[in-house]
Amino acid sequence: MASSSETHEMTARTRELDLLVVGAGFGGIYAVYRARQMGLTVRAYEKADGVGGTWYYNRYPGARCDVESIDYSYDFSDELQQEWVWTEKYAGQAEILAYAEHVVDRFDLGRDIQLSTLITRLDYDDDRCRWNVETNRGELILARWVLLAPGLLSVPKVPPFPGLDAFRGEWHQTSRWPKEPVDFEGKRVAVIGTGSSGIQTIPVIASEAAHLTVFQRTPNFSIPARNRPLTDEERRRVKATYAERRRYAWRSGGGLPRAPAFESAADLEEDELEHELQSRWDIGGLDFLYQIRDFRTNLESNARIAEFVRRKIREVVDDPTVAEMLTPRGYPFGAKRPCFDTNYWATFNRQNVELVDVNASPIVNFTEHGLRTSDRECEFDIIVFALGFDAYTGAILDIDIHGRDGRSLREYWADGARTYLGASVAGFPNLFLIAGPGRPVNAGLMHHEHAVDWAMGLIEHARQNELVEVEARPEAEDEWDRRIEEAAQLTVYPKVKSWYWGANIDGKPRKFLVLLQGFDVYQEIARQEAEQEYRGFTLRTSANAAVMAGT
Ligand code: NA7
């Protein structure tokens, strides 16, 4: 990491870079590695005082990855994947953060990562074909290329409840958890929100607190993760075949080394379906989620899986009224991101846990000692918000970005995000997006590696052809927009309000934010784009001279 004396010196001067990277999560870390390999001068700017992005911030009790640890890791270095020892099937936050820090140390990337620095503004200089970049520390950086990797789930949804200032107890957001442990022992605690973060943290908090009240708005589908330690034998087997495992993942639709066992649940006999679902339910996690290919496109198939999960809730939860409150209805399984849990449903059998449906009893306001719902007053020592994120666009739009002719990205995206390939935006030359809107659902680090490699391929193309500017064409963007919309309409995703289309944030435009065509399909499109010399881009050799016909 940059030492404080280095940092002080850096603030005193203007810096010139080939590539400026925003963020030092897994995307930003890999970008620094790749850029250095290409001989570019590069520097990543990270607002936190440590690397790791999501895994730096989400330190809440129970935070764990929903992708298996052996797959939620970089593929770019076989030495790295052979050396690193994952201890659990689904790694916890601390272990993933340790992995991120290890990668930075192992490849000596820290000297090109500047911590505790927020990128506040980007201005494209049309004449010089470069970006002028400002930080919150008064630095000015001039960069030929900018790569935005500020995280797709990194801007927390602000608690929208009136009176929070009046509350005299402690309150925390799962996604801004303090480094020091929060002591729940003997405390009256509230958790608001039952998405993935809420579902992970509720069982842990319940086991420590004197009393826990869970405020739920929408019941969620959840699958037991059945996390467990990995054995030496499992690790040995994976390491012996890592290359093959990765190859398989690269070619898959989900970016994971998994093939569904069945095409559809719709045409299986009742007994067979029950047997298959149960056997994978017993393994848990991704084995259950990815067993049937068409669950996100075939409503009949989907309904049978959904009903199986609903029955599981009734089997576990003792009180039928509570079981019914916890049961997701009225939207398909997988239309919101399904959660993986450890003892979530069983937690509601504990004497110290209570469930409140905020649709029946809306939260009216916070008070000095707790909160008031429409029908009662509750007192709490600690309140935990697990309200989700301004996904995909939040962190990008937090930066005041001005492209060609001063065009503001906030204005350009006022009706919803538009990109070409999820990688580039018309009017914002020489700027790449790594994990923003318009890409396939992100299942981990290989998505970041692909996004960075592709951007670097275009930078290399520019270097070889003496291009000063590359910029997505508006028509290519229109076509990409249509593709995203059409792909979404073939699935169950639009059938529920979710962060996949901005519906969790008041005032955010409703527009589908991910490409539901699979990682394999996306890679093929991106490969062809490169092979056809970036037809969707305008390429310029000087500020005003396009080198492609028709531009
Ligand atoms: P999510 O999945 O967006 O979940 C947020 C939860 O908070 C969800 O249950 C929301 O209910 C609830 N919420 C949001 N606003 C309110 C208000 N105003 N009142 C009551 N409840 C509210 O975020 P997570 O952090 O759990 O997970 C996000 C992803 O991060 C996850 O999928 C992983 O990929 C990592 P709603 O469903 O909107 O009714």
Residues whose N, C-alpha, C, O or C-beta is under 5 A from the ligand:
A	BS01	NA7	L153 I192 G193 T194 G195 S196 S197 G198 R217 T218 R337 A386 L387 G388 F389
